[in-house]
Each structure stands twice: as C-alpha cells, then as structure tokens.
C-alpha cells in the first residue's frame, strides 16, 4: 500500500485563527494523503472533537478566547488517544516543555516551519496514535496468551503430581487451579475496566444476576462455572472496538453506520476467540458468542433460535438484557417479559424474575464528560489527582459547589481519568 493510501485512513484537525495558515497546512497535509479538517477558533474546534475522531490535532498557540495549550488540554479530556501538536511563533520553552512532560502535548512546531520537519512531526504523531490503538488489542491478546501459558504450566504440574501425589495433593492442585482461574478472570475484568470503565461495572451487574440464577436453579458446578465466567467476560471482545465507537453505541446507537454497527456486532466472536486461548473455557467461549442471539432467531452473530441456543447462553442473554436496561428494576422486568418468546427464552425470563428479590445488583454506571456533570449525580468512582491523591470519594453526591471545585481543579491541573456516575 502506498504512503498516501495508508495516510488516507487518518484524520487530522488543524486549528488556527489565520486563514492563510489554515490553507497552507491543509494543502500540505492533503498532498500527503491525510484527511484534513480545519477550524478558525478553539471553541468550534472543541465541538468538532466531540463529534469526530482524529488521529492528530494541530493548533496555533496564540488564539483569541483560549490559547492553544488550553484548547489541547480540553481536547485531551475528549480524545485522549489523539496526538496533540502545538504551533507557536515565540515559544515560552519552559511552558511548552512542561506541557510535553505532563503529556498535554506531544511535540511543538515553531513558525515559520520547514515543510519536511512539519511532515516528519506529523508522521511521528500518526505512528504514536497507531501504536496506542494497536497496544489496546495487543494487551488483550497478551492476556489471553498468558492465560494459555498458565494453563499449560498447571497441566504440567498436574502430570508430575499424578506420578506420586496423593488425593490430598491432587485436591490442593485443583483448588490452586480454581484460584488461578479466578485471578485470571479478575485480571480480564480489570483490563476491560481500564480500557472502558463501564464495561467493568456492566460485568459486575451481569455476574450478580447469573450468580443468583445459578443458586435458584441449583446448577451443577460445571454449569455454574460456565455461566458465571461468561457473565464476567461476556464483553471482553469490546477491547477490539475503538472507545469512541463504544461511547456512541451507548449514547447514540442510531448514529452508527452499517460498518460501525458490524464492528460492534462482531464483539461476541472476538470474545469467543479470546476465551478459546484456554481450552477449558471452550464452553464459556460458545456462551459468550451467543449472548446477543434472540430466541426467535433475529439475533447475531449466527441467527440461532430456540433450542439451538445453549441453556447457559439463554440465561446469560436475559441477565445482559436486564443489566443493559436504562429502566428501574420493575420496568426492566416488564421489558424482559414483553420480549419473552421473541428476544428471550421464557423459562430464562421467569428464572431471573424469581431470583431478583434476593439479589443485590450493583447500580448501573455511565461515563460522563466534565462538562456533563450536574447537581444530584453520584460519583461511582473516586476522583484522583494525577499524583494519586483522592479529591472526591466514590459515593459522593454532587452539588453545584462540588462541581465548581472539580472544574476549578481541572483548570489548574487537568483531570485525566474517566468520570463515572451512577445512572
């Protein structure tokens, strides 16, 4: 593939209040094959950043209303993966270098710039963005490979133990294997939570529901393990989906293109592939793959229906449907009941309804932007400084005073973590 063809998949935002500079940068970058969006002021640029994903953001420092550094600090909160480049005529090196050290910008370019130096900086910025995106997928793959290696080591230990170990030693090994599996599952959930925080809270809600159904139905140890492990890992395939796409799927599902929707709907298949790295989780992988199938055959990815869908998968689908609902408990059950026989297995719906009175389901969480905070919201996670100091604890109910404090702190020292509140 030619360099221009490779560059064409990358979008770059250029912000400058001088039209001649915008034109020069746009033409220079477009000749290299990049998709270029331009904007004459930072306020309008922030709106664009909220609506469109960029590989790199380039801005002038000296602009009206807010400076380039201030704009990039706010853009970082919206698109943390986009590489940020500052253009300045008279650089205050201490300020710019401090911004680089804190991760607020990647590089700076001095006016007037040399074309080749500018393009080299942009190429490096694009490479950084690609590495970040690939690293997310590699982390998930590495985790699965480590699980496979852990299992192979455990199998070797088991064979050595079989030579002369007694039943007590074998029992101890089985307990250790179970503990290792639990630790691996916890690591997977933590990875999902780090990648996109609400995936972790969603997994906890689904697990509590599946755990209660396993108790109510008195499932065998094997079926319980399959159902509960699938509950924890049902959205592990989402690590292969860009975070901005997940956010749109949650907030504006109708805005997705067919290609974007296809990528979302492929996540159960990716989840099965990741689970397959550990052969004892093969049935878990099958259960994960089918958790978006419908009882009437209208689901995905395989269009299975009725008894073609495994019993554990039908239970998991009901738990996911309840956990994903934005309704209160009564409304969510009503929604499941209306879908009984069409979207969901009627027996699975009845099983969930019976277990709910004795189930403590964690509150649903959602990620919000700093600008979306409003009085009455309750923090699901504590807010920390970049040095790890707690600013506001989880469970804190927000008032206008608290929100002002958060925003004032952010203006002085940008808050880089995701903000989670209870729905």
C-alpha positions, 0 to 999 in steps of 0.5 A: 500500500502506498504512503498516501493510501495508508495516510488516507485512513487518518484524520487530522484537525488543524486549528488556527485563527489565520486563514492563510495558515489554515490553507497552507497546512491543509494543502500540505497535509492533503498532498500527503494523503491525510484527511484534513479538517480545519477550524478558525477558533478553539471553541468550534474546534472543541465541538468538532472533537466531540463529534469526530475522531482524529488521529492528530490535532494541530493548533496555533498557540496564540488564539483569541478566547483560549490559547492553544495549550488550553484548547489541547488540554480540553481536547485531551479530556475528549480524545485522549488517544489523539496526538496533540501538536502545538504551533507557536511563533515565540515559544515560552520553552519552559511552558511548552516543555512542561506541557510535553512532560505532563503529556498535554502535548506531544511535540511543538512546531515553531513558525515559520516551519520547514515543510519536511520537519512539519511532515516528519512531526506529523508522521511521528504523531500518526505512528504514536496514535497507531501504536496506542490503538494497536497496544489496546488489542495487543494487551488483550491478546497478551492476556489471553496468551498468558492465560494459555501459558498458565494453563499449560504450566498447571497441566504440567504440574498436574502430570508430575503430581499424578506420578506420586501425589496423593488425593490430598495433593491432587485436591490442593492442585485443583483448588490452586487451579480454581484460584488461578482461574479466578485471578485470571478472570479478575485480571480480564475484568480489570483490563476491560475496566481500564480500557472502558470503565463501564464495561467493568461495572456492566460485568459486575451487574451481569455476574450478580444476576447469573450468580443468583440464577445459578443458586435458584436453579441449583446448577451443577458446578460445571454449569455454574462455572460456565455461566458465571465466567461468561457473565464476567467476560461476556464483553471482553471482545469490546477491547477490539472496538475503538472507545469512541465507537463504544461511547456512541453505541451507548449514547447514540446507537442510531448514529452508527453506520452499517460498518460501525454497527458490524464492528460492534456486532462482531464483539461476541466472536472476538470474545469467543476467540479470546476465551478459546486461548484456554481450552477449558473455557471452550464452553464459556467461549460458545456462551459468550458468542451467543449472548446477543442471539434472540430466541426467535432467531433475529439475533447475531452473530449466527441467527440461532433460535430456540433450542439451538441456543445453549441453556447457559447462553439463554440465561446469560442473554436475559441477565445482559438484557436486564443489566443493559436496561436504562429502566428501574428494576420493575420496568426492566422486568416488564421489558424482559417479559414483553420480549419473552418468546421473541428476544428471550427464552421464557423459562430464562425470563421467569428464572431471573424474575424469581431470583431478583428479590434476593439479589443485590445488583450493583447500580448501573454506571455511565461515563460522563464528560466534565462538562456533563456533570450536574447537581444530584449525580453520584460519583461511582468512582473516586476522583484522583489527582494525577499524583494519586491523591483522592479529591472526591470519594466514590459515593459522593453526591454532587452539588453545584459547589462540588462541581465548581471545585472539580472544574476549578481543579481541572483548570489548574491541573487537568483531570485525566481519568474517566468520570463515572456516575451512577445512572 
